[in-house]
Amino acid sequence: RMPGSVGGSSSAHGSNGAASGAAAAAVGQSTERINSARRRGGVTTGLYTTGLIYGAVQVAFLSFLCSYYGVGPSDAASWVYHRLQENDYTRSKLEWAASVVDSTFSAPLKKSKRNMAEGATFDPLVGGEEGEAVNVMTTEQLSLFDGSRDSRPVYLAIVGRVYDVNKGKKHYGKGGGYSFFAGRDATRAFVSGDFSPTGLRDDVEGLSHEDILGIRDWVAFYEKDYSLVGVVAGRYYDAAGAPTEEMNNFLSRVQAATEWREAKVAEAEVLPPCNSEWHKDSGGRVWCTKRSGGIEREWSGLPRLYLDPATNQKRCVCVKNFGEGLSIHAQSSGGNRGDLDHPALETYPNCKDTANSCKIESD
């Protein structure tokens, strides 16, 4: 029953049922006559005429019912569409047809593949290779690829770069564990872990060196495993698809963070971390070995507190305590006390200067 048909009288429904029964009987008789004529070797023009007349009568009858109950063509089409949606097979065919129409009447983004070396700073330029045009999307256009429409692939953006992640739709599509990334640029959330509406944004203001490198590594991941399909006009790219000053600033921060990490690696070889343990009742202990901190070396060293100038926080390091030092400070001052005279070092309270292990009292 189509919407709008409720409310007719029972007599009308009864007459409709009788008419339908008579029509069905007429169809059966017409079919039998046609089959009989075929068996005899042909179908007469009269039989075709009868079928056409019957069809015209049915169309007129349906038109009368639609007019009587106030049901228009759009209502009928809507009713049919919703009935088709109830069947898995017909629903899949409708979605396929919609995707064909969508791809025909909307210009699809041209996909491109790029390889990015591990740990490298990515090339901000997109397109421009052999005349390739830059595909630029607005934030509104990107939001249409959030995984809620079966006729469209799933896209996400990071530092303004749009990737087709449809092959990972079970993760990024509707109901997936990472669906909050779909259809938007949520650069900050990749390292902040804040997936609230206020956290899913694209700025990197105030992020640490580690966070900036984390974003760089996420870009490398998407460059390797997914297709780069365009850019988002806004913070990192302009309306023509060219990198903005904000993108240049971000890349400068990536370079600075890379140099910082390299310095940290070099520092770890000079002042490697201590081994440590902690017990709730007795407090903790720090000590040094030739493999403490995961840094293999020929000396064990002594535990000292080191004030990290980058974080302004203290941490335990193992310090070479004999011969020529490894730090720049020790090499410039000479001596045979290793790095014990480094200005950023101090001994642990209640621990001997020559102790290889220091106890940390519980508060």
KAWOLIN-V94514 format. One line per field, one symbol per residue. psi: psi as a letter, one per 20 degrees, with the letter a starting at -180 (. if undefined). A space follows every 10 residues. Layout:
# KAWOLIN-V94514
psi = ???
This chain:
# KAWOLIN-V94514
psi = pqpiipiqqh hghghghghh ghghhhgggg ghhghghhhi jrpqhhgggg ggggghgggh ghggggggjk orhhgghggg ghhhiipggh ghhghghhhg gghgjpoqpp qqpqppqpjq pqoippajol jpqpopqrhg ghiiljiioh iqrpqrqpli ppqokhikhh giapirhkhi hqjrolghhh hhjojrhhhm riqjpjqrgg gghggghhgh ghhgirpoia rppdgiqaii jqqrhhghgg hhhgghhghg ghhhghhhhg mqqrqqqpph gibrqqrqri jqjjoprjqg rqpqppoohh ikqqrpqppp jrbprhrhgh hhiarkkcjh jpijqqqqqk pqhjpipppo qq.
